[in-house]
């Protein structure tokens, strides 16, 4: 059994065959967490989870990219360019609090900071992130943190959060993209690190995958993006998380079965599933 801890079947890329993709994953004994990025996708994540029940879960939250209206074309790698349109949204605490208390919602996310694109100003991103960290603490749910070219600021926020009297947060740094010394800081605070198809074709994160404690490692796809080898250039899906697991096993010199057992236990522990 495997768990894809970060999927987006609730996105428009699956508007015609989302149920087929979910059923294919479940047939292969792969569970998944659909992750929201704003109101509509968060609501759809909940609907998917409640439709299927066991094996399909949801996370709800406001992504920093949704704080400003924009049309984005971003090159993921030599074989993948992503195009999408975002409408600006203000964070509504009560709306997300109500949504997060629905059945099958296991986390607040994805939330965080993104300084890579020309999106909302860092000050606004930080403000909204803090509100959502407060929501996660209030509901005692883990967080799914997005961070791109903002690790120094995110680390400062997370460390300050505990120092000013709040309880330590639980959660995962999704699609980890930092340096090893940053990985160590997240791990020292109790966070998990999530890895996806990037590790099958880029060597930037080999050290983190090999040296971090296996009991803190999570598998994800971030589908429809970041498709692993051997399917690069095609739309990603949760059933492909097995290729991420295989790469983790290869890098750590252990069996696929050991990776599957450990990462599944990790996901169940963090998200209470």
Long-range contacts (C-beta under 8 A, 24 or more apart in sequence): 1-29, 1-30, 1-31, 1-260, 1-264, 2-29, 2-30, 2-31, 2-219, 2-241, 2-242, 2-245, 2-260, 2-263, 2-264, 3-30, 3-31, 3-32, 3-33, 3-218, 3-219, 3-241, 3-263, 3-264, 3-267, 3-268, 3-273, 4-30, 4-31, 4-32, 4-33, 4-219, 4-220, 4-221, 4-223, 4-238, 4-241, 5-32, 5-33, 5-144, 5-172, 5-174, 5-194, 5-218, 5-219, 5-220, 5-267, 5-271, 6-33, 6-35, 6-110, 6-144, 6-172, 6-174, 6-175, 6-194, 6-196, 6-220, 6-221, 6-222, 7-32, 7-33, 7-34, 7-35, 7-220, 7-221, 7-222, 7-223, 7-237, 7-238, 8-34, 8-35, 8-37, 8-41, 8-222, 8-223, 8-224, 8-225, 9-34, 9-48, 9-223, 9-237, 9-238, 10-34, 10-35, 10-36, 10-41, 10-42, 10-44, 10-45, 10-47, 10-48, 11-41, 11-224, 13-224, 13-235, 14-224, 18-48, 21-237, 21-238, 21-239, 22-48, 22-52, 22-56, 22-238, 24-237, 24-239, 25-237, 25-238, 25-239, 26-52, 26-55, 26-56, 28-239, 28-242, 30-238, 30-239, 30-241, 30-242, 31-55, 31-56, 31-57, 31-267, 31-273, 32-56, 32-57, 32-238, 33-57, 33-58, 33-59, 33-106, 33-107, 33-267, 33-271, 34-58, 34-59, 35-59, 35-61, 35-107, 35-109, 35-110, 35-144, 35-174, 36-60, 36-61, 36-109, 36-110, 37-61, 37-62, 37-63, 37-65, 37-66, 37-110, 38-62, 38-63, 38-66, 38-86, 38-87, 38-89, 39-89, 39-95, 42-96, 42-99, 43-99, 46-99, 46-102, 46-104, 46-105, 49-103, 49-104, 49-105, 50-102, 50-103, 50-104, 53-104, 56-104, 57-104, 57-105, 57-106, 57-271, 57-273, 58-102, 58-104, 58-105, 58-106, 59-105, 59-106, 59-107, 59-108, 59-109, 59-110, 59-144, 60-96, 60-99, 60-100, 60-105, 60-108, 60-109, 61-96, 61-108, 61-109, 61-110, 61-111, 61-132, 61-144, 62-89, 62-91, 62-96, 62-111, 62-128, 62-132, 63-110, 63-111, 63-112, 63-114, 63-146, 64-111, 64-112, 64-113, 64-114, 64-119, 64-120, 64-125, 64-128, 64-129, 64-146, 65-114, 65-117, 65-119, 65-120, 67-91, 67-119, 67-120, 67-124, 67-125, 67-128, 68-119, 68-120, 70-117, 70-118, 70-119, 72-117, 74-117, 76-225, 76-226, 77-201, 77-202, 77-232, 79-232, 79-233, 80-225, 80-226, 80-227, 80-232, 80-233, 82-225, 91-128, 91-131, 91-132, 93-131, 93-135, 96-132, 96-135, 97-135, 97-138, 97-139, 100-135, 100-139, 100-141, 101-139, 105-141, 106-141, 106-142, 106-271, 106-272, 106-273, 107-136, 107-141, 107-142, 107-143, 107-144, 107-171, 107-271, 108-132, 108-135, 108-136, 108-139, 108-141, 108-142, 108-143, 108-144, 109-143, 109-144, 109-145, 109-146, 109-171, 109-174, 110-144, 110-145, 110-146, 110-174, 111-143, 111-144, 111-145, 111-146, 112-145, 112-146, 112-147, 112-150, 112-154, 113-146, 113-147, 113-148, 113-150, 113-153, 113-154, 114-146, 114-147, 114-148, 114-149, 114-150, 115-148, 115-149, 115-150, 115-153, 116-148, 116-149, 122-150, 122-153, 125-150, 126-153, 126-157, 129-157, 130-157, 130-161, 133-157, 133-161, 133-166, 133-169, 136-169, 136-171, 137-166, 137-167, 137-169, 142-169, 142-170, 142-171, 142-172, 142-270, 142-271, 143-169, 143-170, 143-171, 143-172, 144-171, 144-172, 144-174, 145-171, 145-172, 145-173, 145-174, 145-191, 146-174, 146-175, 147-173, 147-177, 147-178, 148-177, 151-177, 151-178, 151-179, 151-182, 155-182, 155-185, 155-186, 158-186, 158-189, 158-191, 159-189, 162-189, 170-270, 171-270, 172-218, 172-270, 174-220, 174-222, 175-220, 175-222, 175-226, 176-205, 176-208, 177-204, 177-205, 180-207, 180-208, 180-211, 183-208, 183-212, 187-212, 187-213, 187-216, 191-216, 192-216, 192-217, 192-218, 192-266, 192-270, 193-217, 193-218, 194-218, 194-219, 194-220, 195-219, 195-220, 195-244, 195-248, 196-220, 196-221, 196-222, 196-226, 196-228, 196-241, 196-244, 197-221, 197-222, 197-226, 197-227, 197-228, 197-229, 197-232, 197-236, 197-240, 197-243, 197-244, 198-226, 199-244, 199-247, 199-248, 199-251, 200-228, 200-229, 200-243, 200-244, 200-247, 201-228, 201-229, 201-232, 206-251, 209-247, 209-248, 209-251, 209-252, 210-251, 210-252, 214-252, 214-254, 214-258, 214-259, 214-262, 214-263, 215-262, 215-265, 215-266, 216-266, 217-248, 217-262, 217-263, 217-266, 218-263, 218-266, 218-267, 218-270, 219-244, 219-245, 219-248, 219-259, 219-263, 219-267, 220-244
